[in-house]
Amino acid sequence: MSDGSGGAEGRNDRAGDGGNDEGGTWGERLLVATSVVFTVVLLSFVIWQASTTPAMAEPTASVTGTETLPGGDVKVTVRFRNAQDVGLVIATVEVDCDAPPPELTFEHVPADDRRTGHVICPPGSGDSTATVSTWVEA
């Protein structure tokens, strides 16, 4: 007697696989290969970014020139450099030619940018140095 199942017990009829049960279809293999390549490229990019990210450098200031004015005062030219990868809202630079030291204020300095400013020092000022005293990041 027949149980009505049509005798299809225990058979694995996959339509369109051409009898190839070992590696999947060509499309499946392509999808797996693409996924593996994408994952390797993505992980390589993340590792590269982590290893090449520059350290946060502090802003710097330096005296680039001096000029004696007709009254004897000394005009000091200061170069400010923001070497960080973020912009600065404001930065203050002090020049050590007087007490209290004269200050320069630089506003809205983009990342990796330079600015120049001047201060007037009293007559007879020797070699001056400039230092960044404060800054606020954007």
N, CA, C and O atoms as CSV, one atom per row, in Angstrom:
chain,resi,resn,atom,element,x,y,z
A,1,MET,N,N,0.799,-1.171,0.000
A,1,MET,CA,C,0.000,0.000,0.000
A,1,MET,C,C,0.847,1.241,0.000
A,1,MET,O,O,1.985,1.241,0.471
A,2,SER,N,N,0.291,2.278,-0.523
A,2,SER,CA,C,0.999,3.545,-0.631
A,2,SER,C,C,0.507,4.505,0.437
A,2,SER,O,O,-0.683,4.538,0.751
A,3,ASP,N,N,1.435,5.297,1.004
A,3,ASP,CA,C,1.038,6.253,2.043
A,3,ASP,C,C,0.750,7.637,1.477
A,3,ASP,O,O,0.436,8.551,2.240
A,4,GLY,N,N,0.844,7.814,0.200
A,4,GLY,CA,C,0.475,9.070,-0.452
A,4,GLY,C,C,1.617,10.064,-0.540
A,4,GLY,O,O,1.406,11.198,-0.970
A,5,SER,N,N,2.813,9.676,-0.150
A,5,SER,CA,C,3.913,10.618,-0.191
A,5,SER,C,C,4.558,10.692,-1.557
A,5,SER,O,O,5.384,11.569,-1.809
A,6,GLY,N,N,4.199,9.800,-2.422
A,6,GLY,CA,C,4.713,9.847,-3.775
A,6,GLY,C,C,6.112,9.291,-3.885
A,6,GLY,O,O,6.729,9.424,-4.942
A,7,GLY,N,N,6.635,8.685,-2.865
A,7,GLY,CA,C,7.938,8.064,-2.931
A,7,GLY,C,C,9.098,9.034,-2.955
A,7,GLY,O,O,10.162,8.682,-3.463
A,8,ALA,N,N,8.945,10.243,-2.429
A,8,ALA,CA,C,10.003,11.249,-2.472
A,8,ALA,C,C,10.803,11.293,-1.178
A,8,ALA,O,O,11.566,12.231,-0.951
A,9,GLU,N,N,10.635,10.289,-0.332
A,9,GLU,CA,C,11.369,10.280,0.923
A,9,GLU,C,C,12.859,10.142,0.692
A,9,GLU,O,O,13.304,9.379,-0.166
A,10,GLY,N,N,13.647,10.913,1.493
A,10,GLY,CA,C,15.085,10.757,1.474
A,10,GLY,C,C,15.782,11.309,0.258
A,10,GLY,O,O,16.990,11.115,0.126
A,11,ARG,N,N,15.104,11.977,-0.629
A,11,ARG,CA,C,15.762,12.542,-1.801
A,11,ARG,C,C,15.957,14.030,-1.610
A,11,ARG,O,O,15.148,14.715,-0.983
A,12,ASN,N,N,17.044,14.505,-2.162
A,12,ASN,CA,C,17.349,15.931,-2.100
A,12,ASN,C,C,17.326,16.458,-3.519
A,12,ASN,O,O,18.328,16.382,-4.230
A,13,ASP,N,N,16.210,16.980,-3.929
A,13,ASP,CA,C,16.061,17.514,-5.278
A,13,ASP,C,C,16.282,19.018,-5.243
A,13,ASP,O,O,15.394,19.766,-4.836
A,14,ARG,N,N,17.476,19.474,-5.673
A,14,ARG,CA,C,17.748,20.912,-5.771
A,14,ARG,C,C,17.695,21.285,-7.238
A,14,ARG,O,O,18.451,20.776,-8.066
A,15,ALA,N,N,16.798,22.168,-7.526
A,15,ALA,CA,C,16.639,22.570,-8.921
A,15,ALA,C,C,17.733,23.554,-9.297
A,15,ALA,O,O,18.009,24.499,-8.558
A,16,GLY,N,N,18.343,23.336,-10.427
A,16,GLY,CA,C,19.282,24.291,-10.988
A,16,GLY,C,C,20.689,24.216,-10.438
A,16,GLY,O,O,21.510,25.062,-10.794
A,17,ASP,N,N,21.024,23.242,-9.579
A,17,ASP,CA,C,22.386,23.219,-9.063
A,17,ASP,C,C,23.315,22.401,-9.937
A,17,ASP,O,O,24.524,22.372,-9.705
A,18,GLY,N,N,22.771,21.745,-10.927
A,18,GLY,CA,C,23.597,20.997,-11.862
A,18,GLY,C,C,24.304,19.833,-11.210
A,18,GLY,O,O,25.283,19.318,-11.749
A,19,GLY,N,N,23.816,19.410,-10.048
A,19,GLY,CA,C,24.436,18.301,-9.373
A,19,GLY,C,C,25.692,18.690,-8.608
A,19,GLY,O,O,26.418,17.804,-8.158
A,20,ASN,N,N,25.972,19.945,-8.446
A,20,ASN,CA,C,27.184,20.400,-7.769
A,20,ASN,C,C,26.836,20.774,-6.330
A,20,ASN,O,O,26.300,21.856,-6.091
A,21,ASP,N,N,27.131,19.901,-5.373
A,21,ASP,CA,C,26.826,20.154,-3.967
A,21,ASP,C,C,28.045,20.599,-3.181
A,21,ASP,O,O,27.923,20.848,-1.982
A,22,GLU,N,N,29.234,20.715,-3.805
A,22,GLU,CA,C,30.454,20.959,-3.059
A,22,GLU,C,C,30.743,22.434,-2.783
A,22,GLU,O,O,31.243,22.721,-1.696
A,23,GLY,N,N,30.476,23.378,-3.656
A,23,GLY,CA,C,30.900,24.755,-3.426
A,23,GLY,C,C,29.825,25.780,-3.644
A,23,GLY,O,O,30.131,26.971,-3.573
A,24,GLY,N,N,28.648,25.433,-3.891
A,24,GLY,CA,C,27.605,26.400,-4.165
A,24,GLY,C,C,27.671,26.862,-5.604
A,24,GLY,O,O,28.519,26.418,-6.378
A,25,THR,N,N,26.783,27.740,-5.944
A,25,THR,CA,C,26.732,28.246,-7.315
A,25,THR,C,C,27.825,29.277,-7.533
A,25,THR,O,O,28.465,29.736,-6.587
A,26,TRP,N,N,28.026,29.628,-8.771
A,26,TRP,CA,C,29.019,30.630,-9.140
A,26,TRP,C,C,28.721,31.955,-8.448
A,26,TRP,O,O,29.646,32.621,-7.984
A,27,GLY,N,N,27.479,32.344,-8.369
A,27,GLY,CA,C,27.073,33.592,-7.716
A,27,GLY,C,C,27.368,33.584,-6.222
A,27,GLY,O,O,27.800,34.593,-5.666
A,28,GLU,N,N,27.133,32.441,-5.569
A,28,GLU,CA,C,27.437,32.331,-4.142
A,28,GLU,C,C,28.932,32.467,-3.891
A,28,GLU,O,O,29.348,33.135,-2.944
A,29,ARG,N,N,29.729,31.843,-4.726
A,29,ARG,CA,C,31.187,31.935,-4.578
A,29,ARG,C,C,31.659,33.383,-4.765
A,29,ARG,O,O,32.521,33.857,-4.024
A,30,LEU,N,N,31.101,34.071,-5.743
A,30,LEU,CA,C,31.458,35.467,-5.994
A,30,LEU,C,C,31.076,36.344,-4.798
A,30,LEU,O,O,31.841,37.226,-4.408
A,31,LEU,N,N,29.915,36.108,-4.224
A,31,LEU,CA,C,29.465,36.874,-3.067
A,31,LEU,C,C,30.391,36.657,-1.866
A,31,LEU,O,O,30.746,37.616,-1.182
A,32,VAL,N,N,30.779,35.424,-1.608
A,32,VAL,CA,C,31.686,35.127,-0.502
A,32,VAL,C,C,33.047,35.776,-0.743
A,32,VAL,O,O,33.610,36.379,0.170
A,33,ALA,N,N,33.581,35.662,-1.951
A,33,ALA,CA,C,34.881,36.255,-2.265
A,33,ALA,C,C,34.837,37.776,-2.116
A,33,ALA,O,O,35.768,38.371,-1.572
A,34,THR,N,N,33.773,38.401,-2.588
A,34,THR,CA,C,33.615,39.852,-2.465
A,34,THR,C,C,33.543,40.260,-0.999
A,34,THR,O,O,34.144,41.261,-0.608
A,35,SER,N,N,32.827,39.512,-0.196
A,35,SER,CA,C,32.711,39.810,1.233
A,35,SER,C,C,34.055,39.702,1.931
A,35,SER,O,O,34.384,40.540,2.771
A,36,VAL,N,N,34.831,38.692,1.600
A,36,VAL,CA,C,36.145,38.506,2.213
A,36,VAL,C,C,37.070,39.661,1.822
A,36,VAL,O,O,37.761,40.220,2.674
A,37,VAL,N,N,37.084,40.014,0.547
A,37,VAL,CA,C,37.944,41.115,0.091
A,37,VAL,C,C,37.533,42.424,0.763
A,37,VAL,O,O,38.397,43.179,1.209
A,38,PHE,N,N,36.248,42.703,0.844
A,38,PHE,CA,C,35.758,43.920,1.474
A,38,PHE,C,C,36.176,43.969,2.945
A,38,PHE,O,O,36.622,45.013,3.422
A,39,THR,N,N,36.041,42.878,3.654
A,39,THR,CA,C,36.409,42.822,5.070
A,39,THR,C,C,37.898,43.050,5.260
A,39,THR,O,O,38.295,43.785,6.163
A,40,VAL,N,N,38.727,42.440,4.433
A,40,VAL,CA,C,40.176,42.623,4.537
A,40,VAL,C,C,40.557,44.071,4.249
A,40,VAL,O,O,41.383,44.647,4.958
A,41,VAL,N,N,39.968,44.659,3.220
A,41,VAL,CA,C,40.266,46.061,2.881
A,41,VAL,C,C,39.815,46.986,4.011
A,41,VAL,O,O,40.548,47.906,4.375
A,42,LEU,N,N,38.649,46.766,4.562
A,42,LEU,CA,C,38.136,47.601,5.640
A,42,LEU,C,C,39.021,47.507,6.881
A,42,LEU,O,O,39.354,48.532,7.476
A,43,LEU,N,N,39.401,46.313,7.273
A,43,LEU,CA,C,40.271,46.151,8.438
A,43,LEU,C,C,41.649,46.761,8.187
A,43,LEU,O,O,42.228,47.357,9.095
A,44,SER,N,N,42.175,46.626,6.993
A,44,SER,CA,C,43.470,47.226,6.661
A,44,SER,C,C,43.396,48.747,6.771
A,44,SER,O,O,44.323,49.376,7.282
A,45,PHE,N,N,42.307,49.339,6.298
A,45,PHE,CA,C,42.134,50.791,6.376
A,45,PHE,C,C,42.070,51.251,7.833
A,45,PHE,O,O,42.685,52.255,8.190
A,46,VAL,N,N,41.341,50.534,8.665
A,46,VAL,CA,C,41.224,50.904,10.074
A,46,VAL,C,C,42.585,50.823,10.763
A,46,VAL,O,O,42.945,51.717,11.529
A,47,ILE,N,N,43.331,49.775,10.499
A,47,ILE,CA,C,44.659,49.627,11.097
A,47,ILE,C,C,45.593,50.730,10.604
A,47,ILE,O,O,46.359,51.282,11.394
A,48,TRP,N,N,45.543,51.058,9.320
A,48,TRP,CA,C,46.381,52.120,8.767
A,48,TRP,C,C,46.038,53.465,9.407
A,48,TRP,O,O,46.938,54.219,9.778
A,49,GLN,N,N,44.750,53.773,9.540
A,49,GLN,CA,C,44.334,55.038,10.150
A,49,GLN,C,C,44.794,55.128,11.602
A,49,GLN,O,O,45.242,56.183,12.050
A,50,ALA,N,N,44.686,54.038,12.324
A,50,ALA,CA,C,45.093,54.045,13.729
A,50,ALA,C,C,46.593,54.237,13.882
A,50,ALA,O,O,47.042,54.855,14.847
A,51,SER,N,N,47.362,53.721,12.953
A,51,SER,CA,C,48.812,53.812,13.080
A,51,SER,C,C,49.381,55.114,12.534
A,51,SER,O,O,50.510,55.463,12.877
A,52,THR,N,N,48.650,55.847,11.699
A,52,THR,CA,C,49.187,57.070,11.102
A,52,THR,C,C,48.554,58.341,11.630
A,52,THR,O,O,48.886,59.425,11.150
A,53,THR,N,N,47.656,58.254,12.598
A,53,THR,CA,C,47.032,59.455,13.144
A,53,THR,C,C,48.082,60.254,13.909
A,53,THR,O,O,48.719,59.727,14.821
A,54,PRO,N,N,48.266,61.524,13.543
A,54,PRO,CA,C,49.295,62.304,14.212
A,54,PRO,C,C,48.923,62.609,15.661
A,54,PRO,O,O,47.748,62.726,16.009
A,55,ALA,N,N,49.935,62.732,16.479
A,55,ALA,CA,C,49.713,63.107,17.868
A,55,ALA,C,C,49.304,64.575,17.914
A,55,ALA,O,O,49.663,65.364,17.041
A,56,MET,N,N,48.567,64.913,18.920
A,56,MET,CA,C,48.126,66.294,19.061
A,56,MET,C,C,49.316,67.156,19.479
A,56,MET,O,O,49.794,67.068,20.610
A,57,ALA,N,N,49.776,67.975,18.567
A,57,ALA,CA,C,50.896,68.872,18.849
A,57,ALA,C,C,50.344,70.169,19.425
A,57,ALA,O,O,49.296,70.657,19.004
A,58,GLU,N,N,51.062,70.711,20.387
A,58,GLU,CA,C,50.646,71.982,20.960
A,58,GLU,C,C,50.958,73.106,19.986
A,58,GLU,O,O,51.901,72.998,19.203
A,59,PRO,N,N,50.180,74.187,20.021
A,59,PRO,CA,C,50.496,75.357,19.196
A,59,PRO,C,C,51.840,75.940,19.624
A,59,PRO,O,O,52.233,75.835,20.785
A,60,THR,N,N,52.530,76.548,18.680
A,60,THR,CA,C,53.849,77.126,18.967
A,60,THR,C,C,53.900,78.575,18.505
A,60,THR,O,O,53.117,79.008,17.660
A,61,ALA,N,N,54.842,79.312,19.084
A,61,ALA,CA,C,55.072,80.705,18.687
A,61,ALA,C,C,56.566,80.941,18.649
A,61,ALA,O,O,57.320,80.382,19.446
A,62,SER,N,N,56.982,81.776,17.714
A,62,SER,CA,C,58.404,82.103,17.607
A,62,SER,C,C,58.561,83.538,17.112
A,62,SER,O,O,57.708,84.068,16.400
A,63,VAL,N,N,59.668,84.143,17.508
A,63,VAL,CA,C,59.997,85.495,17.043
A,63,VAL,C,C,60.693,85.337,15.699
A,63,VAL,O,O,61.694,84.629,15.588
A,64,THR,N,N,60.158,85.999,14.681
A,64,THR,CA,C,60.742,85.868,13.342
A,64,THR,C,C,61.508,87.108,12.910
A,64,THR,O,O,62.185,87.096,11.882
A,65,GLY,N,N,61.405,88.184,13.695
A,65,GLY,CA,C,62.147,89.379,13.331
A,65,GLY,C,C,61.932,90.509,14.319
A,65,GLY,O,O,60.948,90.539,15.058
A,66,THR,N,N,62.875,91.437,14.314
A,66,THR,CA,C,62.754,92.641,15.137
A,66,THR,C,C,63.137,93.848,14.294
A,66,THR,O,O,63.913,93.751,13.344
A,67,GLU,N,N,62.569,94.990,14.671
A,67,GLU,CA,C,62.863,96.236,13.952
A,67,GLU,C,C,62.850,97.375,14.962
A,67,GLU,O,O,61.892,97.532,15.718
A,68,THR,N,N,63.908,98.159,14.972
A,68,THR,CA,C,63.969,99.307,15.883
A,68,THR,C,C,63.225,100.472,15.239
A,68,THR,O,O,63.524,100.871,14.114
A,69,LEU,N,N,62.270,100.999,15.956
A,69,LEU,CA,C,61.447,102.111,15.466
A,69,LEU,C,C,62.140,103.442,15.765
A,69,LEU,O,O,63.047,103.480,16.597
A,70,PRO,N,N,61.730,104.551,15.098
A,70,PRO,CA,C,62.390,105.855,15.283
A,70,PRO,C,C,62.485,106.318,16.740
A,70,PRO,O,O,63.460,106.979,17.095
A,71,GLY,N,N,61.528,106.002,17.578
A,71,GLY,CA,C,61.575,106.435,18.986
A,71,GLY,C,C,62.414,105.525,19.867
A,71,GLY,O,O,62.540,105.780,21.065
A,72,GLY,N,N,62.993,104.467,19.302
A,72,GLY,CA,C,63.799,103.538,20.078
A,72,GLY,C,C,63.076,102.258,20.454
A,72,GLY,O,O,63.715,101.266,20.805
A,73,ASP,N,N,61.744,102.268,20.386
A,73,ASP,CA,C,60.987,101.050,20.676
A,73,ASP,C,C,61.351,99.961,19.667
A,73,ASP,O,O,61.843,100.243,18.574
A,74,VAL,N,N,61.102,98.733,20.053
A,74,VAL,CA,C,61.432,97.600,19.191
A,74,VAL,C,C,60.135,96.894,18.783
A,74,VAL,O,O,59.352,96.448,19.623
A,75,LYS,N,N,59.941,96.810,17.475
A,75,LYS,CA,C,58.781,96.086,16.930
A,75,LYS,C,C,59.206,94.629,16.742
A,75,LYS,O,O,60.141,94.338,15.996
A,76,VAL,N,N,58.513,93.720,17.425
A,76,VAL,CA,C,58.838,92.289,17.375
A,76,VAL,C,C,57.758,91.573,16.565
A,76,VAL,O,O,56.567,91.685,16.857
A,77,THR,N,N,58.191,90.841,15.550
A,77,THR,CA,C,57.272,90.069,14.715
A,77,THR,C,C,57.228,88.637,15.246
A,77,THR,O,O,58.256,87.987,15.434
A,78,VAL,N,N,56.006,88.171,15.479
A,78,VAL,CA,C,55.792,86.841,16.056
A,78,VAL,C,C,54.993,85.994,15.079
A,78,VAL,O,O,53.997,86.442,14.512
A,79,ARG,N,N,55.447,84.767,14.894
A,79,ARG,CA,C,54.697,83.812,14.064
A,79,ARG,C,C,54.082,82.766,14.984
A,79,ARG,O,O,54.767,82.145,15.798
A,80,PHE,N,N,52.766,82.586,14.834
A,80,PHE,CA,C,52.011,81.594,15.605
A,80,PHE,C,C,51.642,80.456,14.673
A,80,PHE,O,O,51.200,80.687,13.547
A,81,ARG,N,N,51.820,79.228,15.138
A,81,ARG,CA,C,51.482,78.061,14.318
A,81,ARG,C,C,50.599,77.117,15.116
A,81,ARG,O,O,50.935,76.704,16.226
A,82,ASN,N,N,49.448,76.785,14.514
A,82,ASN,CA,C,48.554,75.781,15.091
A,82,ASN,C,C,48.793,74.474,14.342
A,82,ASN,O,O,48.235,74.266,13.264
A,83,ALA,N,N,49.612,73.598,14.901
A,83,ALA,CA,C,49.958,72.335,14.248
A,83,ALA,C,C,48.957,71.227,14.571
A,83,ALA,O,O,49.144,70.085,14.151
A,84,GLN,N,N,47.923,71.544,15.295
A,84,GLN,CA,C,46.933,70.540,15.670
A,84,GLN,C,C,46.033,70.208,14.489
A,84,GLN,O,O,46.033,70.899,13.471
A,85,ASP,N,N,45.262,69.128,14.650
A,85,ASP,CA,C,44.308,68.778,13.606
A,85,ASP,C,C,42.916,69.312,13.919
A,85,ASP,O,O,41.937,68.894,13.301
A,86,VAL,N,N,42.823,70.233,14.877
A,86,VAL,CA,C,41.583,70.949,15.165
A,86,VAL,C,C,41.880,72.439,15.180
A,86,VAL,O,O,42.998,72.860,15.479
A,87,GLY,N,N,40.876,73.223,14.857
A,87,GLY,CA,C,41.044,74.667,14.869
A,87,GLY,C,C,41.038,75.223,16.282
A,87,GLY,O,O,40.642,74.546,17.231
A,88,LEU,N,N,41.484,76.468,16.405
A,88,LEU,CA,C,41.491,77.141,17.695
A,88,LEU,C,C,40.537,78.327,17.658
A,88,LEU,O,O,40.498,79.077,16.683
A,89,VAL,N,N,39.778,78.484,18.719
A,89,VAL,CA,C,38.886,79.625,18.841
A,89,VAL,C,C,39.720,80.864,19.160
A,89,VAL,O,O,39.521,81.933,18.583
A,90,ILE,N,N,40.656,80.695,20.092
A,90,ILE,CA,C,41.506,81.810,20.510
A,90,ILE,C,C,42.819,81.261,21.071
A,90,ILE,O,O,42.852,80.168,21.638
A,91,ALA,N,N,43.891,82.023,20.908
A,91,ALA,CA,C,45.188,81.669,21.479
A,91,ALA,C,C,45.889,82.951,21.906
A,91,ALA,O,O,45.777,83.983,21.245
A,92,THR,N,N,46.611,82.873,23.019
A,92,THR,CA,C,47.341,84.024,23.535
A,92,THR,C,C,48.830,83.703,23.546
A,92,THR,O,O,49.251,82.646,24.017
A,93,VAL,N,N,49.621,84.640,23.017
A,93,VAL,CA,C,51.080,84.493,22.950
A,93,VAL,C,C,51.703,85.627,23.756
A,93,VAL,O,O,51.309,86.787,23.626
A,94,GLU,N,N,52.687,85.274,24.596
A,94,GLU,CA,C,53.420,86.264,25.384
A,94,GLU,C,C,54.833,86.414,24.828
A,94,GLU,O,O,55.465,85.436,24.427
A,95,VAL,N,N,55.319,87.664,24.811
A,95,VAL,CA,C,56.691,87.956,24.365
A,95,VAL,C,C,57.436,88.493,25.582
A,95,VAL,O,O,56.971,89.431,26.229
A,96,ASP,N,N,58.578,87.909,25.894
A,96,ASP,CA,C,59.288,88.207,27.149
A,96,ASP,C,C,60.234,89.398,27.074
A,96,ASP,O,O,61.404,89.287,27.439
A,97,CYS,N,N,59.735,90.534,26.603
A,97,CYS,CA,C,60.613,91.700,26.479
A,97,CYS,C,C,60.333,92.776,27.509
A,97,CYS,O,O,61.033,93.788,27.544
A,98,ASP,N,N,59.337,92.586,28.337
A,98,ASP,CA,C,58.967,93.595,29.327
A,98,ASP,C,C,58.249,92.880,30.464
A,98,ASP,O,O,57.896,91.707,30.348
A,99,ALA,N,N,58.036,93.599,31.566
A,99,ALA,CA,C,57.279,93.025,32.674
A,99,ALA,C,C,56.097,93.946,32.953
A,99,ALA,O,O,56.326,95.120,33.244
A,100,PRO,N,N,54.908,93.513,32.887
A,100,PRO,CA,C,54.448,92.200,32.412
A,100,PRO,C,C,54.658,92.071,30.899
A,100,PRO,O,O,54.688,93.068,30.177
A,101,PRO,N,N,54.803,90.831,30.438
A,101,PRO,CA,C,55.075,90.644,29.007
A,101,PRO,C,C,53.885,91.062,28.137
A,101,PRO,O,O,52.732,90.790,28.471
A,102,PRO,N,N,54.182,91.721,27.026
A,102,PRO,CA,C,53.095,92.059,26.100
A,102,PRO,C,C,52.504,90.776,25.500
A,102,PRO,O,O,53.198,89.774,25.328
A,103,GLU,N,N,51.212,90.836,25.189
A,103,GLU,CA,C,50.507,89.668,24.669
A,103,GLU,C,C,49.936,89.942,23.294
A,103,GLU,O,O,49.578,91.069,22.951
A,104,LEU,N,N,49.862,88.873,22.518
A,104,LEU,CA,C,49.160,88.870,21.226
A,104,LEU,C,C,48.013,87.880,21.334
A,104,LEU,O,O,48.152,86.825,21.954
A,105,THR,N,N,46.898,88.215,20.741
A,105,THR,CA,C,45.763,87.300,20.738
A,105,THR,C,C,45.427,86.959,19.289
A,105,THR,O,O,45.233,87.842,18.454
A,106,PHE,N,N,45.365,85.673,19.014
A,106,PHE,CA,C,44.996,85.186,17.683
A,106,PHE,C,C,43.642,84.500,17.803
A,106,PHE,O,O,43.451,83.630,18.653
A,107,GLU,N,N,42.702,84.897,16.947
A,107,GLU,CA,C,41.358,84.322,16.988
A,107,GLU,C,C,41.069,83.522,15.726
A,107,GLU,O,O,41.531,83.855,14.635
A,108,HIS,N,N,40.302,82.473,15.901
A,108,HIS,CA,C,39.822,81.624,14.802
A,108,HIS,C,C,40.964,81.153,13.896
A,108,HIS,O,O,41.014,81.491,12.714
A,109,VAL,N,N,41.860,80.383,14.463
A,109,VAL,CA,C,43.007,79.857,13.716
A,109,VAL,C,C,42.660,78.427,13.280
A,109,VAL,O,O,42.506,77.549,14.128
A,110,PRO,N,N,42.537,78.185,11.975
A,110,PRO,CA,C,42.200,76.840,11.496
A,110,PRO,C,C,43.294,75.824,11.833
A,110,PRO,O,O,44.416,76.189,12.187
A,111,ALA,N,N,42.946,74.557,11.716
A,111,ALA,CA,C,43.912,73.483,11.937
A,111,ALA,C,C,45.052,73.601,10.941
A,111,ALA,O,O,44.842,73.921,9.771
A,112,ASP,N,N,46.245,73.341,11.413
A,112,ASP,CA,C,47.467,73.359,10.604
A,112,ASP,C,C,47.612,74.671,9.827
A,112,ASP,O,O,47.832,74.670,8.616
A,113,ASP,N,N,47.485,75.786,10.546
A,113,ASP,CA,C,47.580,77.099,9.920
A,113,ASP,C,C,48.569,77.965,10.699
A,113,ASP,O,O,48.933,77.648,11.832
A,114,ARG,N,N,48.995,79.062,10.074
A,114,ARG,CA,C,49.943,79.992,10.679
A,114,ARG,C,C,49.366,81.404,10.645
A,114,ARG,O,O,48.607,81.762,9.744
A,115,ARG,N,N,49.743,82.194,11.644
A,115,ARG,CA,C,49.378,83.602,11.692
A,115,ARG,C,C,50.589,84.401,12.141
A,115,ARG,O,O,51.482,83.873,12.804
A,116,THR,N,N,50.615,85.673,11.778
A,116,THR,CA,C,51.709,86.555,12.166
A,116,THR,C,C,51.138,87.777,12.863
A,116,THR,O,O,50.079,88.279,12.488
A,117,GLY,N,N,51.850,88.256,13.887
A,117,GLY,CA,C,51.438,89.446,14.617
A,117,GLY,C,C,52.654,90.214,15.102
A,117,GLY,O,O,53.785,89.749,14.966
A,118,HIS,N,N,52.418,91.401,15.673
A,118,HIS,CA,C,53.507,92.268,16.130
A,118,HIS,C,C,53.201,92.776,17.531
A,118,HIS,O,O,52.044,92.992,17.892
A,119,VAL,N,N,54.253,92.962,18.310
A,119,VAL,CA,C,54.155,93.647,19.602
A,119,VAL,C,C,55.253,94.709,19.630
A,119,VAL,O,O,56.254,94.607,18.920
A,120,ILE,N,N,55.049,95.718,20.456
A,120,ILE,CA,C,56.044,96.775,20.624
A,120,ILE,C,C,56.686,96.583,22.002
A,120,ILE,O,O,56.007,96.555,23.029
A,121,CYS,N,N,57.998,96.455,21.988
A,121,CYS,CA,C,58.772,96.283,23.217
A,121,CYS,C,C,59.516,97.584,23.522
A,121,CYS,O,O,59.744,98.393,22.623
A,122,PRO,N,N,59.892,97.787,24.781
A,122,PRO,CA,C,60.572,99.038,25.152
A,122,PRO,C,C,61.960,99.141,24.528
A,122,PRO,O,O,62.532,98.134,24.113
A,123,PRO,N,N,62.499,100.346,24.462
A,123,PRO,CA,C,63.841,100.543,23.902
A,123,PRO,C,C,64.871,99.667,24.623
A,123,PRO,O,O,64.788,99.450,25.832
A,124,GLY,N,N,65.827,99.179,23.863
A,124,GLY,CA,C,66.897,98.375,24.417
A,124,GLY,C,C,66.537,96.920,24.666
A,124,GLY,O,O,67.319,96.185,25.269
A,125,SER,N,N,65.372,96.498,24.213
A,125,SER,CA,C,64.992,95.094,24.403
A,125,SER,C,C,65.938,94.211,23.616
A,125,SER,O,O,66.195,94.438,22.434
A,126,GLY,N,N,66.446,93.209,24.290
A,126,GLY,CA,C,67.354,92.278,23.631
A,126,GLY,C,C,66.571,91.243,22.835
A,126,GLY,O,O,65.440,91.474,22.407
A,127,ASP,N,N,67.203,90.114,22.656
A,127,ASP,CA,C,66.532,89.024,21.941
A,127,ASP,C,C,65.333,88.548,22.755
A,127,ASP,O,O,65.466,88.185,23.924
A,128,SER,N,N,64.199,88.554,22.142
A,128,SER,CA,C,62.968,88.149,22.810
A,128,SER,C,C,62.557,86.763,22.339
A,128,SER,O,O,62.915,86.316,21.249
A,129,THR,N,N,61.807,86.114,23.184
A,129,THR,CA,C,61.215,84.827,22.800
A,129,THR,C,C,59.712,84.925,22.983
A,129,THR,O,O,59.213,85.713,23.787
A,130,ALA,N,N,59.011,84.116,22.230
A,130,ALA,CA,C,57.548,84.098,22.297
A,130,ALA,C,C,57.096,82.722,22.746
A,130,ALA,O,O,57.636,81.704,22.313
A,131,THR,N,N,56.100,82.703,23.618
A,131,THR,CA,C,55.535,81.435,24.088
A,131,THR,C,C,54.016,81.522,24.067
A,131,THR,O,O,53.425,82.572,24.320
A,132,VAL,N,N,53.405,80.378,23.756
A,132,VAL,CA,C,51.949,80.302,23.772
A,132,VAL,C,C,51.525,80.073,25.223
A,132,VAL,O,O,51.908,79.077,25.837
A,133,SER,N,N,50.737,80.995,25.765
A,133,SER,CA,C,50.338,80.857,27.168
A,133,SER,C,C,48.997,80.148,27.312
A,133,SER,O,O,48.826,79.343,28.227
A,134,THR,N,N,48.048,80.429,26.434
A,134,THR,CA,C,46.735,79.756,26.508
A,134,THR,C,C,46.175,79.563,25.108
A,134,THR,O,O,46.541,80.271,24.170
A,135,TRP,N,N,45.279,78.587,24.987
A,135,TRP,CA,C,44.536,78.387,23.744
A,135,TRP,C,C,43.260,77.623,24.048
A,135,TRP,O,O,43.180,76.861,25.011
A,136,VAL,N,N,42.262,77.848,23.195
A,136,VAL,CA,C,40.979,77.165,23.338
A,136,VAL,C,C,40.673,76.510,21.999
A,136,VAL,O,O,40.622,77.176,20.965
A,137,GLU,N,N,40.472,75.196,22.031
A,137,GLU,CA,C,40.187,74.453,20.792
A,137,GLU,C,C,38.736,74.632,20.380
A,137,GLU,O,O,37.849,74.820,21.213
A,138,ALA,N,N,38.523,74.568,19.088
A,138,ALA,CA,C,37.167,74.714,18.548
A,138,ALA,C,C,36.363,73.463,18.807
A,138,ALA,O,O,35.195,73.391,18.428
